[in-house]
Amino acid sequence: RGRFKRFYAEKYGCPPAETDDRIDEIMSMVGTKREDRVFPKQDDCQNDLVMEIVSDILSAFDSGATAVYIEAVYDKYQQSLADNLHIYNQDALASLLLAHANGKYTQRYSFLTNNRSGANAQEDLLHIMKKFHQPQDYTAIHEKVWFLPYERMKTLLVTIDSIVNVAAETYFYAPNLPVSADELAHLSSLINEELSYHSYITDVRLMQLIAEKCPGIALNTDGYATYGLRNCLGYILRDQFAFNGPIITLKGKELSMADVFTEFAKDQEVLSVDELSALSNEMNIVIYWDSVLSEMIRVSATKLVRKDQIKFDIEAIDDILEGMCPGDYVPLPEVNLFLYFPNIGYPWNSYLLESYLFGFSRKFRLQHSSFIKTGVYGAMVRKDADFPDYRSLLVDVLSKSNALDSTKEALQYIVDKGYQQRRRYEGIETVIQEAKLVKEQREKQEK
């Protein structure tokens, strides 16, 4: 009514003489009333749009959809609704759709339905995905399941086990993989044979088996990414094998990535860093150094040996370290007088010290952000020192420095001292703030 009055005043230079009730009555006569709002009566173009929308809704129900979400209808026709029907929100659209339902559908919550059981979005999506015999991206899938909100569709794609990710933003109904029952049985026997000798195989090895001994599968799945084909087979063969990312094991004998590196290290007397890198590259993951060094000792930048190959004189070594650590901790680069260390069959160096602190010392522990392939960083910390984690150590380190004016300065100080390799640490801002407080408290106590 207010908009009408303003329009009238602009056009005729004075407000309308009629009362508000009379204005409402006139507008209701010349327009279409929906939810206490009046819209211009529809011309043929507008009627055609309404009929098109209703026809789309009924077609979705005819194809098996249990629900058509009003949000999805609004998203699909938003511009046309605004231009032709002056509808700018989902509530107004819902009123229009119900006015033209003619008993063919009803509204429940945020969706329209033509049955009494309500909505089953998972089944609706599955019904469509089963019809695809090639992987489809988000756009192609949503073109068919337009009656589901786009974000709802994306969420469902990752929650339905039988629908697997085969490429970036691309999904496939795994049972539709073009592989016969005989081919699957043959592949299963090959995997079982491999697992009779090893506790796991990688997806790279799986692809090799397919390429070498399953030509039909290789031909029919040509073009699938390794992880895409692996994900499909992981669902199809889920009753026999466990697929954990790139790791494939027998069902009930699942291994984590950390377990794989532990198993790999256990089987070696001597291991090179290049071999570890090859394994991590094969699985497209980082080296799980903690798992490796739970079984091995790194004796140089390129070589590791099994723990039983070295016997440490722990008491003697710890006594030497005592003299190198006058306080609670010392950065690893400052522990470098290795000529004084007892002979263990390998020359002492920072890598060997790192392994010793990680798994053997009784008085000291290794504290760092992570193991690094190309260097040794962190600190040697007394076991009774009150630094439960690396973050608390950094707070103390910075509180004793003059590098608290900026994150750049603080990170550079940490790197220069050898606590870490890169000038990067998540949450460095709060670490600096805490370090400033610790420094202020210390200075007050000293006064």
GUTORFI-403512 format. One line per 3 residues: number of its first residue (from 1); their letters; for each residue x, y negated, z of C-alpha. Coordinates in nm, 3 decimals, decimal comma, always signed. Each point is the difference from the previous one (the first is absolute). Layout:
N
NUM> A> X Y Z ~ ...
# end
This chain:
447
1> RGR> +0,000 +0,000 +0,000 ~ +0,284 -0,236 +0,090 ~ +0,173 +0,062 -0,333
4> FKR> -0,329 -0,066 -0,182 ~ -0,053 -0,328 +0,186 ~ +0,351 -0,119 -0,085
7> FYA> -0,044 +0,092 -0,364 ~ -0,338 -0,181 -0,013 ~ +0,147 -0,315 +0,160
10> EKY> +0,293 -0,002 -0,244 ~ -0,231 +0,038 -0,298 ~ -0,279 -0,245 +0,100
13> GCP> +0,176 -0,235 +0,239 ~ -0,228 +0,075 +0,295 ~ -0,088 +0,299 +0,218
16> PAE> -0,306 +0,214 -0,088 ~ -0,328 -0,118 +0,158 ~ -0,123 +0,355 +0,077
19> TDD> +0,034 +0,158 +0,344 ~ +0,251 +0,281 +0,060 ~ -0,280 +0,256 +0,008
22> RID> -0,136 -0,124 -0,333 ~ +0,350 +0,008 -0,152 ~ +0,043 +0,360 +0,117
25> EIM> -0,338 +0,092 -0,149 ~ +0,080 -0,156 -0,338 ~ +0,347 +0,158 -0,020
28> SMV> -0,146 +0,341 +0,086 ~ -0,251 -0,042 -0,284 ~ +0,256 -0,089 -0,264
31> GTK> +0,283 +0,223 +0,122 ~ +0,072 +0,348 +0,136 ~ +0,018 +0,037 +0,377
34> RED> +0,254 +0,239 +0,153 ~ +0,088 +0,005 +0,373 ~ -0,128 -0,353 +0,072
37> RVF> +0,187 -0,136 -0,300 ~ -0,148 -0,106 -0,331 ~ +0,173 +0,069 -0,332
40> PKQ> -0,089 -0,107 -0,354 ~ -0,233 +0,248 -0,167 ~ +0,185 +0,238 -0,228
43> DDC> +0,002 -0,039 -0,371 ~ +0,053 +0,292 -0,237 ~ +0,379 -0,014 +0,045
46> QND> -0,035 +0,016 +0,374 ~ -0,248 +0,286 -0,022 ~ +0,239 +0,187 -0,228
49> LVM> +0,277 -0,037 +0,259 ~ -0,220 +0,133 +0,279 ~ -0,109 +0,293 -0,215
52> EIV> +0,364 +0,072 -0,089 ~ +0,101 +0,009 +0,367 ~ -0,293 +0,219 +0,098
55> SDI> +0,071 +0,231 -0,294 ~ +0,364 +0,031 +0,113 ~ -0,113 +0,091 +0,351
58> LSA> -0,245 +0,262 -0,123 ~ +0,263 +0,145 -0,235 ~ +0,238 +0,038 +0,294
61> FDS> -0,268 +0,193 +0,189 ~ -0,077 +0,211 -0,307 ~ +0,370 +0,092 -0,027
64> GAT> -0,002 +0,130 +0,358 ~ +0,099 -0,297 +0,216 ~ -0,147 +0,012 +0,349
67> AVY> +0,034 -0,376 +0,053 ~ +0,061 -0,322 -0,187 ~ +0,164 -0,262 +0,218
70> IEA> -0,141 -0,351 -0,025 ~ +0,356 -0,136 +0,034 ~ +0,103 +0,197 -0,309
73> VYD> -0,299 -0,125 -0,203 ~ +0,075 -0,356 +0,107 ~ +0,370 +0,032 -0,092
76> KYQ> -0,085 +0,139 -0,345 ~ -0,260 -0,265 -0,087 ~ +0,115 -0,292 +0,215
79> QSL> +0,058 -0,250 -0,278 ~ -0,320 +0,085 -0,189 ~ -0,201 -0,014 +0,321
82> ADN> +0,129 -0,347 +0,075 ~ -0,040 -0,132 -0,354 ~ -0,343 +0,144 -0,081
85> LHI> -0,178 +0,068 +0,329 ~ +0,167 -0,246 +0,236 ~ +0,083 +0,286 +0,236
88> YNQ> +0,315 -0,061 +0,200 ~ -0,002 +0,262 +0,274 ~ -0,074 +0,368 +0,059
91> DAL> -0,308 -0,062 +0,215 ~ -0,177 -0,186 -0,279 ~ +0,097 +0,275 -0,243
94> ASL> -0,139 +0,267 +0,233 ~ -0,337 -0,180 +0,008 ~ -0,008 -0,019 -0,380
97> LLA> +0,087 +0,369 -0,040 ~ -0,266 +0,109 +0,247 ~ -0,257 -0,218 -0,174
100> HAN> +0,061 +0,201 -0,318 ~ +0,042 +0,342 +0,159 ~ -0,350 +0,120 -0,091
103> GKY> +0,040 +0,282 +0,252 ~ +0,305 +0,145 -0,179 ~ +0,248 -0,087 +0,275
106> TQR> +0,012 -0,152 +0,348 ~ +0,254 -0,191 +0,203 ~ +0,178 +0,160 +0,296
109> YSF> +0,262 -0,207 +0,175 ~ +0,232 -0,137 -0,269 ~ -0,100 +0,234 -0,282
112> LTN> -0,288 +0,107 -0,218 ~ -0,103 +0,364 -0,012 ~ -0,265 +0,216 -0,166
115> NRS> +0,012 +0,285 +0,253 ~ -0,061 +0,056 +0,367 ~ +0,344 +0,135 +0,089
118> GAN> +0,177 -0,333 -0,042 ~ +0,344 -0,074 -0,144 ~ +0,287 +0,240 -0,050
121> AQE> +0,273 -0,209 -0,160 ~ +0,256 +0,282 +0,009 ~ -0,227 +0,232 -0,194
124> DLL> -0,083 -0,276 -0,247 ~ +0,369 -0,063 -0,069 ~ +0,080 +0,371 -0,022
127> HIM> -0,286 +0,050 -0,245 ~ +0,159 -0,252 -0,234 ~ +0,364 +0,108 +0,054
130> KKF> -0,086 +0,361 -0,088 ~ -0,099 -0,117 -0,347 ~ +0,345 -0,144 -0,074
133> HQP> +0,247 +0,239 -0,160 ~ +0,283 -0,252 -0,014 ~ +0,139 -0,223 +0,275
136> QDY> -0,180 -0,334 +0,026 ~ +0,103 -0,336 +0,145 ~ -0,208 -0,219 +0,229
139> TAI> -0,161 -0,192 -0,287 ~ -0,111 +0,309 -0,190 ~ -0,137 +0,168 +0,314
142> HEK> -0,191 -0,306 +0,113 ~ -0,154 -0,039 -0,343 ~ -0,178 +0,330 +0,069
145> VWF> -0,064 -0,051 +0,371 ~ -0,093 -0,365 -0,032 ~ -0,279 +0,055 +0,255
148> LPY> +0,265 +0,036 +0,276 ~ +0,180 -0,313 +0,126 ~ +0,351 -0,011 -0,147
151> ERM> +0,184 +0,004 +0,335 ~ -0,225 +0,281 +0,126 ~ +0,093 +0,203 -0,307
154> KTL> +0,373 -0,054 +0,063 ~ -0,035 +0,115 +0,361 ~ -0,192 +0,312 -0,099
157> LVT> +0,259 +0,095 -0,262 ~ +0,266 +0,041 +0,269 ~ -0,224 +0,179 +0,250
160> IDS> -0,143 +0,279 -0,217 ~ +0,253 +0,285 +0,000 ~ -0,087 +0,137 -0,342
163> IVN> +0,060 -0,339 -0,165 ~ +0,375 -0,053 -0,019 ~ +0,226 -0,287 -0,094
166> VAA> +0,191 +0,080 -0,319 ~ +0,144 -0,340 -0,094 ~ -0,018 -0,362 +0,112
169> ETY> -0,370 -0,080 +0,071 ~ -0,091 +0,314 -0,194 ~ -0,194 +0,300 +0,130
172> FYA> -0,118 +0,343 -0,113 ~ -0,230 +0,275 +0,120 ~ +0,266 +0,267 +0,065
175> PNL> -0,209 +0,312 -0,090 ~ -0,032 -0,142 -0,354 ~ +0,375 +0,045 -0,057
178> PVS> +0,031 +0,181 -0,335 ~ +0,154 +0,317 +0,146 ~ -0,153 +0,348 -0,026
181> ADE> -0,047 +0,243 +0,288 ~ +0,266 +0,232 -0,147 ~ +0,248 -0,287 -0,029
184> LAH> -0,064 -0,099 +0,361 ~ +0,051 +0,360 +0,116 ~ +0,331 +0,016 -0,190
187> LSS> +0,117 -0,331 +0,146 ~ -0,097 +0,113 +0,350 ~ +0,211 +0,313 -0,034
190> LIN> +0,298 -0,212 -0,113 ~ -0,036 -0,232 +0,299 ~ -0,031 +0,298 +0,237
193> EEL> +0,316 +0,150 -0,147 ~ +0,189 -0,327 +0,058 ~ -0,129 -0,023 +0,356
196> SYH> +0,115 +0,352 +0,076 ~ +0,356 -0,136 -0,020 ~ -0,054 -0,354 +0,130
199> SYI> -0,220 -0,155 +0,266 ~ -0,116 -0,262 -0,251 ~ +0,030 -0,120 -0,357
202> TDV> -0,023 -0,356 -0,128 ~ -0,241 -0,129 -0,260 ~ +0,298 -0,044 -0,233
205> RLM> +0,068 +0,374 +0,023 ~ -0,373 +0,063 -0,055 ~ +0,016 -0,200 -0,324
208> QLI> +0,306 +0,200 -0,107 ~ -0,188 +0,326 +0,056 ~ -0,292 -0,127 -0,207
211> AEK> +0,226 -0,120 -0,281 ~ +0,200 +0,326 -0,009 ~ -0,263 +0,265 +0,066
214> CPG> -0,348 -0,149 -0,045 ~ -0,008 -0,144 -0,354 ~ -0,380 -0,021 -0,008
217> IAL> -0,015 -0,214 +0,312 ~ +0,290 -0,213 -0,122 ~ -0,172 -0,063 -0,334
220> NTD> -0,345 -0,076 +0,137 ~ +0,128 -0,232 +0,273 ~ +0,256 -0,183 -0,209
223> GYA> -0,007 -0,365 +0,098 ~ -0,086 +0,056 +0,365 ~ +0,245 -0,158 +0,243
226> TYG> +0,175 +0,247 +0,229 ~ -0,192 -0,116 +0,305 ~ -0,327 -0,003 -0,194
229> LRN> +0,027 +0,363 -0,111 ~ +0,131 +0,096 +0,344 ~ -0,299 -0,162 +0,169
232> CLG> -0,244 +0,184 -0,226 ~ +0,169 +0,336 +0,061 ~ +0,021 -0,079 +0,370
235> YIL> -0,379 -0,013 +0,020 ~ -0,063 +0,297 -0,230 ~ +0,252 +0,225 +0,180
238> RDQ> -0,075 -0,134 +0,350 ~ -0,105 +0,344 +0,132 ~ +0,344 +0,147 -0,078
241> FAF> +0,249 -0,283 +0,034 ~ +0,048 -0,321 +0,196 ~ +0,093 -0,307 -0,204
244> NGP> +0,148 -0,272 +0,221 ~ +0,102 -0,271 -0,243 ~ +0,288 +0,145 -0,204
247> IIT> +0,040 +0,300 +0,236 ~ -0,178 +0,329 -0,077 ~ -0,013 +0,285 +0,255
250> LKG> -0,212 +0,302 +0,076 ~ -0,335 -0,075 +0,160 ~ +0,044 -0,020 +0,377
253> KEL> +0,375 -0,063 -0,028 ~ -0,009 -0,372 -0,071 ~ +0,319 -0,204 +0,021
256> SMA> +0,038 -0,373 +0,045 ~ +0,259 -0,201 -0,192 ~ +0,211 -0,004 +0,314
259> DVF> -0,027 +0,380 +0,024 ~ +0,123 +0,035 -0,357 ~ +0,319 -0,194 +0,073
262> TEF> +0,050 +0,201 +0,319 ~ -0,041 +0,328 -0,189 ~ +0,228 -0,122 -0,278
265> AKD> +0,274 -0,095 +0,246 ~ -0,029 +0,324 +0,197 ~ +0,088 +0,202 -0,306
268> QEV> +0,326 -0,187 -0,061 ~ +0,341 +0,029 +0,163 ~ +0,128 -0,302 -0,191
271> LSV> -0,225 -0,256 -0,167 ~ +0,070 -0,303 -0,215 ~ -0,188 -0,329 +0,007
274> DEL> -0,051 +0,044 -0,374 ~ -0,188 +0,325 +0,066 ~ -0,223 -0,177 +0,250
277> SAL> -0,060 -0,277 -0,252 ~ -0,092 +0,254 -0,266 ~ -0,256 +0,159 +0,232
280> SNE> -0,151 -0,337 +0,095 ~ -0,013 -0,106 -0,366 ~ -0,167 +0,327 -0,098
283> MNI> -0,277 -0,066 +0,252 ~ +0,000 -0,378 -0,059 ~ +0,045 -0,071 +0,372
286> VIY> +0,275 -0,140 +0,222 ~ +0,256 +0,220 +0,175 ~ -0,126 +0,104 +0,343
289> WDS> +0,331 -0,058 +0,174 ~ -0,127 +0,081 +0,349 ~ -0,100 +0,348 -0,117
292> VLS> +0,328 +0,058 -0,181 ~ +0,214 -0,120 +0,291 ~ -0,193 +0,216 +0,244
295> EMI> +0,174 +0,289 -0,179 ~ +0,319 -0,153 -0,138 ~ +0,281 -0,243 +0,078
298> RVS> +0,096 -0,265 -0,250 ~ +0,378 +0,000 -0,020 ~ +0,045 -0,258 -0,278
301> ATK> -0,188 -0,219 -0,242 ~ -0,055 +0,298 -0,230 ~ +0,013 +0,317 +0,211
304> LVR> -0,190 +0,174 +0,281 ~ +0,078 +0,326 +0,181 ~ -0,219 +0,226 +0,209
307> KDQ> +0,010 -0,070 +0,374 ~ +0,164 +0,330 +0,089 ~ +0,304 -0,097 -0,210
310> IKF> +0,113 -0,268 +0,249 ~ +0,057 +0,023 +0,375 ~ +0,011 -0,333 +0,180
313> DIE> +0,185 -0,056 +0,327 ~ -0,293 -0,209 +0,123 ~ +0,149 -0,098 +0,335
316> AID> +0,324 -0,124 -0,156 ~ -0,174 -0,186 -0,280 ~ -0,248 -0,167 +0,234
319> DIL> +0,287 -0,113 +0,222 ~ +0,163 -0,170 -0,297 ~ -0,330 -0,163 -0,097
322> EGM> -0,037 -0,128 +0,357 ~ +0,312 -0,211 -0,049 ~ -0,140 -0,143 -0,326
325> CPG> -0,334 -0,106 +0,149 ~ +0,045 -0,245 +0,289 ~ -0,371 -0,090 -0,001
328> DYV> -0,325 +0,178 -0,076 ~ +0,069 +0,029 -0,371 ~ +0,239 -0,077 -0,279
331> PLP> -0,064 -0,024 -0,378 ~ +0,128 +0,305 -0,184 ~ +0,252 -0,189 -0,219
334> EVN> +0,187 -0,097 +0,319 ~ +0,058 +0,366 +0,090 ~ +0,291 +0,069 -0,231
337> LFL> +0,309 +0,113 +0,193 ~ -0,038 +0,358 -0,116 ~ +0,367 +0,095 +0,046
340> YFP> -0,073 +0,053 +0,370 ~ -0,279 +0,253 -0,062 ~ +0,061 +0,377 +0,051
343> NIG> +0,067 +0,208 -0,311 ~ -0,310 +0,179 -0,132 ~ +0,129 +0,121 -0,337
346> YPW> -0,133 -0,304 -0,187 ~ +0,131 -0,356 +0,007 ~ -0,207 -0,226 +0,224
349> NSY> -0,194 -0,279 -0,169 ~ -0,320 -0,200 +0,044 ~ -0,217 +0,271 -0,157
352> LLE> +0,132 +0,262 +0,241 ~ -0,049 -0,237 +0,292 ~ -0,358 -0,062 -0,112
355> SYL> -0,075 +0,374 +0,000 ~ +0,169 +0,045 +0,336 ~ -0,207 -0,274 +0,162
358> FGF> -0,317 +0,133 -0,164 ~ +0,029 +0,356 +0,124 ~ +0,280 +0,064 +0,250
361> SRK> +0,110 -0,279 +0,236 ~ -0,117 +0,026 +0,361 ~ +0,067 -0,363 +0,091
364> FRL> -0,090 -0,188 -0,318 ~ -0,269 +0,000 -0,265 ~ -0,034 -0,133 -0,353
367> QHS> -0,240 -0,291 -0,040 ~ -0,075 -0,130 -0,347 ~ -0,276 -0,083 -0,245
370> SFI> +0,070 +0,311 -0,211 ~ +0,273 +0,215 -0,145 ~ +0,150 -0,144 -0,319
373> KTG> +0,136 +0,200 -0,291 ~ +0,278 -0,249 -0,075 ~ +0,124 -0,108 +0,341
376> VYG> -0,024 +0,010 +0,379 ~ -0,192 -0,268 +0,187 ~ -0,143 -0,041 +0,347
379> AMV> +0,135 +0,014 +0,351 ~ +0,149 +0,239 +0,252 ~ -0,220 -0,044 +0,309
382> RKD> +0,042 +0,141 +0,348 ~ -0,271 +0,253 +0,076 ~ -0,089 -0,173 +0,326
385> ADF> -0,034 -0,343 -0,168 ~ -0,350 -0,148 -0,005 ~ -0,048 -0,015 -0,376
388> PDY> -0,277 +0,245 -0,090 ~ +0,014 -0,082 -0,369 ~ +0,190 -0,187 -0,268
391> RSL> -0,228 -0,303 +0,025 ~ +0,078 -0,053 +0,369 ~ +0,369 +0,026 -0,083
394> LVD> -0,032 -0,273 -0,264 ~ -0,172 -0,229 +0,250 ~ +0,297 +0,035 +0,234
397> VLS> +0,256 -0,038 -0,279 ~ -0,158 -0,322 -0,125 ~ -0,052 -0,138 +0,353
400> KSN> +0,379 +0,004 +0,040 ~ +0,060 -0,179 -0,330 ~ -0,035 -0,349 -0,141
403> ALD> -0,195 +0,126 -0,302 ~ -0,353 -0,084 +0,109 ~ -0,078 -0,306 -0,213
406> STK> -0,147 +0,192 -0,296 ~ -0,086 +0,351 -0,115 ~ +0,267 -0,026 -0,269
409> EAL> +0,267 -0,086 +0,256 ~ -0,112 +0,276 +0,239 ~ -0,006 +0,268 -0,269
412> QYI> +0,339 -0,107 -0,131 ~ +0,145 +0,031 +0,352 ~ -0,144 +0,351 +0,042
415> VDK> +0,145 +0,106 -0,335 ~ +0,340 -0,162 +0,062 ~ +0,032 +0,186 +0,331
418> GYQ> -0,081 +0,330 -0,171 ~ -0,330 +0,083 +0,166 ~ -0,170 +0,048 -0,334
421> QRR> +0,077 -0,010 -0,370 ~ -0,259 -0,241 -0,136 ~ -0,126 -0,342 +0,102
424> RYE> -0,350 +0,131 +0,054 ~ -0,198 +0,092 +0,309 ~ -0,377 +0,004 +0,038
427> GIE> -0,109 -0,220 +0,285 ~ +0,331 -0,187 +0,027 ~ -0,191 -0,318 +0,091
430> TVI> -0,136 +0,150 +0,323 ~ +0,339 +0,156 +0,076 ~ +0,156 -0,346 -0,020
433> QEA> -0,266 -0,147 +0,229 ~ +0,058 +0,272 +0,259 ~ +0,376 -0,044 -0,029
436> KLV> -0,038 -0,373 +0,069 ~ -0,201 +0,074 +0,317 ~ +0,257 +0,252 +0,120
439> KEQ> +0,278 -0,247 -0,067 ~ -0,179 -0,278 +0,188 ~ -0,062 +0,225 +0,301
442> REK> +0,362 +0,112 +0,002 ~ +0,128 -0,359 -0,014 ~ -0,230 -0,102 +0,289
445> QEK> +0,131 +0,287 +0,214 ~ +0,361 -0,093 -0,081 ~ -0,062 -0,357 +0,119
# end
